[in-house]
Amino acid sequence: MTRLTAFGLFICCFMSADAQRHWTKLFNGKDLSGWTQLNGKASYRVENGEIVGTTVFNEPNSFLATTTAYSDFILELEFKLDDDMNSGIQFRSESKPDYQNGRVHGYQAEIDPSPRSWTGGIYDEARREWLYPLEYNVGAKSAYKKNAWNTCRIECIGNVMRVWINEIPTAHLVDNMTASGFIALQVHAVGKPEESGKKIRWRNIRIQTKNLRESLLDSIFVVNTIPNMLSDQEKRNGVTLLWDGLTPAGWRGAYKTEFPKQGWSYENGILEVKRSTGGESQNGGDIVTEKQFSAFDLQFEFKLTEAANSGVKYFVTEKEGNTGSAIGLEYQILDDERHPDAKLGVVGNRTLGSLYDLIPSLKNSRGIHKIGEWNSGRIIVYPDNRIEHWLNGYKIVEYQRGTPIFYALVARSKYAVWENFGMAEKGRILLQDHGDEVSFRSIKIREFK
């Protein structure tokens, strides 16, 4: 063996040993030292070097939590479900007497073997619910292996949280609500006596907290809840800010050359249309992007006031010369309960998230945030003219413009009078002034080549 080869082997061994020293076992394989049980009374025991959790009927969600809190870390473990049951791995989570009588709350890497297949998504236990459902990353739904040991890796470094299942990236979240908390193993509540006795097993639980090296960036979708900010992976994915969060740069009034001097404000990272006594586009008027777009993935957050009406339009050309709002395909923004427009149109095609006056949105109650809370909207226009509307992580409208069905829908709508409605090759993005106070932020776009 040459001296150089020997030195190389020494360096490799040193680096390997150094990396090994940075890992700390959270479970000693013998007992539950360093862990404490919270909330429900599901059974946790040690068996064959594994932590075995067992469901108990009529008990709330149970959590076996570390007695130590962690902020930045890399966590790795293995898990196996004996039966089809829901579970999860809490991280940066808390239990405080003044929060729902000590209920565990915080981030959770989902374990979900149901047909929905959201294992590896990120849920916000007892707070905001779903932050990263796997509808954002459909290809990762096959990462989980049924009736087998699965590996899970969770990286929390700064505001960036990432999850892998069996080395497949499943979720990428940027969020700053909670910076530190315990790690916990969940046994989910069961509502039927026959569901008692279902088991989940965990083993090889280890953590790194020093000299952390984040994994290489990939290309999966990023959910970023920090207003008007782009993460490194978003930039890598080609996402840009359509509004900079500070100025009206890149926007102007519809049918105008400048940004409206009244009716809109841009302060504290919020772009807001003001309430007025006028009707549609009678105060500041709609605003549009200076740039035109053809195929894109548009993200935006919006917040409604009571009985408010607005919309996000796309493929706006301003060629129609309409005296009211500029014409375009519209993602409806509406307080469905209080605004009368929700009851007009056909089969609810003027409600929140709908393709206005054409296709009703298929919402569920868990996917709608309360008035005064921020909602996440998304419009995806694919190069082949397939279009999707999303609301808070759920796809609620899907159609393809230029098809016979699309033309039939237009023919029976208020847009029938506009020639080639919705069929422009490219157009502007529009935020609507409908005389009501509505706020926007985190307006981002990725163009498809």
N, C-alpha and C positions, 0 to 999 in steps of 0.2 A: 504494500500500500504506500503510495507516495505521500510526502508530507502535506501537499496541497489537498489531496483527497481526505486525509485524516482530519485536517483543519476544517474542511467543508462538512464532514460528518459531525464534528464537534459543534460547529455553529448550528447545524440543523437540530441536533439533540438539545442544545441550549435553548433555541427558540421554541422547540416543542415543549420542553419542560417549563419554560417561562409562561407559555400560553396556558399550560395545564394549571399552574399555580394561580392564575387569575380566575379560575372557575371555583365556585363555592357550592357544595351540595346543600340543597335546602331540605332534603329528606335523607335521613341516615340509613334507611332500609330496615330499621328495627322497631322504631316507635314514632310517636307524633311530637317529639321534642321540637320546640320552635314554632309550633302551630297551635292555634286556638279555634274553637268552633263558634260561629256566630249565627244568629237568627234562628233557622229551623233546626229540628232535631233528627235529621237524617243520620244514618249510621256511618261512621268513618272508623276503619280499623286497618291494621297492618297485616298483610298476608303474603308470604313468599316474596318479601322485598318490594311489595307494592302497597300503595294506599288504595283501599277499596271503599268506594262510597256506594251506599245502598238507599234507595228511595223509601220513604215512609209516608203512608197515606195521611192526608189532611194536615201536613206540615208545610209551612212556607219554604221558599228557597233557602237552602242551607249552604254555609260556606265554611271551609276549613282554611283559615287565614294565617299567614305568617305573622309572627309577633314583631317583626321588623318591617319598617317602611322603606321603600326603594324609590328613587327618582329616575336617574339614568341607569339603564341596565340592558343586558341581553339575557333572556331567559330561554332555556331549552328544556323540554320534557317529552315524555311519551305518554299516550293515553289509548285506552281501548274500551269500547262499549260492548257489554255482553248482550244488551238488548237495544232496540230502537228507543232512545231517550234523549231529551235535550239536556245539555250541560254547558259549561263554559269555564274559562280561566280568567278570573278577575286580575287586573293590574292597575297600579296607581288608584287604588280604591280605598274607601274610608267607611267607618262606622262611628257616628257621633250621636250622643244622646239627644242633641237638639235637632237632628235631622231624621224625621219619621221614626222617632223612638229607637234610634240605633240601626235602622235598616242599612244594610250594605249597599253602597252606591259607587259607581265609577265605571271605568272602561272594562270591557269583557271581550275576550277572543271567543267567539261563538263555536260551540260544538253542536252540530245540527245534522243528524243522519236522515232527516225526513226527505221526502221528494223535493222540497224546496232547495236543499243542498247549500246552505249558507255557512257551512263549517269554515272557519277562518275569517269570517266577517267580524266587524267590530260593533258591539252593542253597548249602549250607555245605560247600565243597570240602574233602575229607580230614578233616572233623570230624564234624558232626552230621547231615550230609546235608540232606534237604529241610526248609526252614524255612517257605517260602511256596509250596507247589504251587498251580497255578492251579485246582485243584478248589475253592479258597476264593473264586475270582473267575471263574466259568465264562464270564461274558460277555466277558471279556478274551481268551479263546482265539482269537478271530477278529482280534485286533489285528495279528498278524504277516502280512505279505504275501509269498507264495511267489514266487521268481524275480524279486524286485524289491528296490530299495534300501529299507531300513527305518531309521527313526530310533529311537534309544534315549536316554532321559534318566534319569539316576540322581541322586537327591538324598540326601546324607548330612549331616544337621545334628543334632548331638548324638547321641542314641540312636535317632533316627528315620531309617529308610532307605526310600525310595520309588522305584519304577520306572515308567516310561511307555514304551510301544512305539507309535510313530506317534501320539503325543499322547493315547493311551488309557491311563489308570492301570491297571497290571497287578498291582502288589504294594505292600504297606504293612507294614513290619516295624519293631517296636520291640525293640531288643536291645542289650546292653552288653558283649558278649564282647570285641570288638576295636574300639578307638577310632581307629586309624590304620593305614595300610598302603599298599602300592603298588596300582596299577591294572594289569591284565594282560589280554591278548587270548589266548584259549585256542584251540588246535587240538586237538581231542579225539583220543584214541587210537583206532585201528581194529584189528580183530582178524582181518581177512581180507586177503590180498594184493590182491584186486580192489578193495578200498576205498581203496587208495593213490591219491593224486593228486586227491582231492576238495579243493575250494578254498572259502575264505571270505575276503571282502574287507571292509576297514574304511577309512573316509575321514572327513574333516572332524571330527577328534577335538579337542575343546576342553574347557577346564575353568575354572570360577570358584572362587576360594578366599577372596575378600574381599567384604565388604558383601553377604553372601548374603541373599536373600529367598526364603523357602520358598513353594512353590506353595500355592494355596488348598486347603483341605480338601475332600475329596469324600465319597463314601458307601460305598466298598468295605470289605470285611472287613479288620480289623487283627489281625495276629498279634503279640502282646505277650508276650515271654518274661521280662520283669522282674516278679518276684513281687508280687502284690497291688497293682498300680498300673494306673491308667487313663490312657491318652494322650488328647490333645485330640480326635483323630478318634474314638476309642471313645466319648468323652462325647457328641460330636456325633451319633454313630450311635445313641445311646440306651442304651449299655451301662452297667450299674451293678455295683458290687461287692456280691455276695451275702454275702461274709464280709469284714470290714474288715481282717483280718490282725493284729488286736491283741486283740480282746475276743470274748466269745461273743454279742455283741449281734445280735439277729435270729434266734437259734437257741435251741432248747430240747430237752429229751429227748422222744422219742416217748412218747405217753400220759402226759406229765408237764407241769408248769407251769414248770419251771426247767431250766437247763442242768445236765447231770450233774456231781456233785461228785467223781466218780472215773471212771476209765476213759478220759478224754479230756484232752488238754492243748492249749493255744494259746500257743506260745512261738516267738520268733524267726521270726515270719511263717508258721508251720506249724501247721495244725490236725491233731492226730494222735490216732487211736484206739490205745490201748495193748494190748499182748498180755496175755491173761489165761488162766487155767486153765479158765475156763468155756466154754460153747458160744456159740451165737448169742444176742446181746443179754443175756448173763448177767452182764456187768460194768457198764460205764457205760450200755450200751444204745444204741440208735440215736439220732441227733439229727435234728431236722427244722426247716425254716424256719418262722418264725412267720407269714409271709405265704404265701398260696396263689397258684398260677399256672395259667393255662390254655394259652395259646400263647406259646412262648418259644424263645430260643436260649441254652442253658446251656453255659458253658465251665468246665472245672476241670482242674487238674493233680493227678496222684496218683503216689505212689511206693510200691511193694510191697517187703516183706521176703520172704525165702524161704518158700515154701509158704503164703503169706498169701491170705486170702479176704475180700472186702468187696463193696460195691456202692453205686451211686447210684440211688435209686428216685425215681420221679416219679408224680404223681397219687395221692399218699398222702393218705388221708382220716382214718385212725385210727378209722374206724367199725366195723371188723371185730372189734376187741378181741382180736387175736391174742396169745397168750402169749409168742411169740418175737418175731421181727422184724416190724415193721409191714408191711402188705401194699401193694404197688404195682408198677407196671412197673419193671423193673430193668435197668440197664446193669451187667453183671457185671464185677467187678474181681477178678482171680484170677491166681495163678502157675500157668499151665497145665501146666508140666512137673512140678511137685512136689505140687500139691494134688489129691487124689483126685476132687474134684467135676468136674474137667475131663473125666473119663471116664464120668460119669453122664449122665442125661438122654438126649436123642436127637440123633444126628448132630452132636455137639459144641455143643449149644445151652446149655451151661453154661460155656463157655470165655470168655476175656477179650473184653469188648466186646459179647458176645451180648445179645440180649433174653432174659434168664434164663429157661430152661426152655421157651422158645417158638421163637426163631429164632437159628440159629448165625451168628456173625460171619464175614465173608469177609475175613480178615486176610492180609497177606503178611509175610514175615519182616523186611523192611526197615522195616515200620511198627510194630514192637514194640521198645521200648527194654529194656535189660537190667534185671534185678532190682537195685534200689538206685538207678536213674536215674529222673528225672521223665518221666512220660508226659502227653500232652495229650488229654483226653477232651472230647467235645462231644455234646450231645443237642439236636436241633432238633425242636420240635413246631409244625407249621404250623396255622393256623386251620382248615384242612379235615381235620385229624386225620392228615395224613401225618407220619411220624416217622422221623428218621434218627439213627443212632449213628455217631460219628466217632472215630478213634484216630490221633493224630499226623499229621493232615492227610489221612487216607484215610477215605472213607465206607465203613463195614463192615456196616451193617444199614440196611434201608429197608423200611418197612411202613406200613400205614394201619389204625388201629384202627377198629372198628365195621363192618368188612367181613365177608362170609361166611368168607373165609380166616382172618381174625383170630379169629373165634369158633370156628372149627374147631381152630385151634392151642390155644386156651385149653381147649377141651373135652378134649383129650388130655393136658393138663399137670397139674401139682400144684395149679393155681389153679382147676380146674373146680369145686371145692367153694364158691368165693366168688361170690356173685351179682353179675352185671354187673362182673366183674373188669376193671380197667383202663379203665373207661368213664366215670369221674367227669368232670363238666364242668370242674372245677378241683381242685387238690390241692397238697400240700406237696412240697418237695424233701427227700430223706432221704439221709444218709450212714450206712452200716451198720456196726454193731459186730458182727463175726463172731468175736471172740475173738483176732484176729490184729493185729499192728502194721501200720498203713497210714497214710500221710501224705497230706494234701490242702493245696492252696494255690491262689491265683489263681482263686477261685470267682466267676464273673461271669455276669450274665444280661441279656438284652435281651428285653423283652416285645413281642410283636406286637399291634398294635391291631386 
